[in-house]
């Protein structure tokens, strides 16, 4: 019985994503501002908060596509992940060159946070770009 109720749930509306995006942007802005004013930017967690805000803004823009769950949305996801694979490879190569040629020092947590936030942001931005082009 509970499985049927769960399957009958609808996806949240566009307004839910937009409201969550506004809230997450405000929270990320406070965290970024506090870490910049303390002189320790990026600590790591504020980049992840900012990337989830970007993700929520993209989900609010993509809501009509993934709510329908049709073939077009499947193609957007498929092509977006394909393109994002190469975007991530280029980003990692640039990051490797920056670490090798500059005196930039980041902890492991900061490096993983930068890579994760870039990955989250680039995936959903790629989806938005492809949804506009297709």
C-alpha positions, 0 to 999 in steps of 0.5 A, a space after each residue: 500500500 505504501 509503495 503505491 502511495 509513493 509511486 503516486 507522488 508528483 514532482 514538486 512544482 517550479 515554485 518549490 524549486 524557485 523558493 528553495 533556490 532563493 533560500 539556498 542563494 541567501 545561505 550561500 551568500 552569507 557563508 561566502 561573505 563570512 569566509 571572504 571577510 575572515 580571509 579564508 576563502 575558499 574553505 570548502 563548504 561555501 562552494 558546495 552551498 553555492 553549487 547547490 544554489 546553482 543546481 536549484 536555479 537550474 532545476 527550476 528552469 528545467 522543471 517543465 522538461 523533467 516533469 514530463 519525463 519524455 524522450 527529449 528529457 532523456 536525450 538532454 540528460 544523456 548528451 549533458 552527461 556526455 559533454 560534461 565528461 569532457 568539460 570535467 577532463 578539461 577542468 581537471 587538466 587546468 587544475 593540475 597545471 595550476 597546481 604544478 605551475 603556481 604556488 597555490 596551496 589548498 588542503 585536500 578538503 578544499 580541492 575536493 570541494 572545488 572539484 565537487 562544486 564544479 561538477 555539480 554546477 557544470 552538470 546542471 548548467 549543461 542541462 539548461 544549455 542543452 534544453 534551450 538548444 534542443 
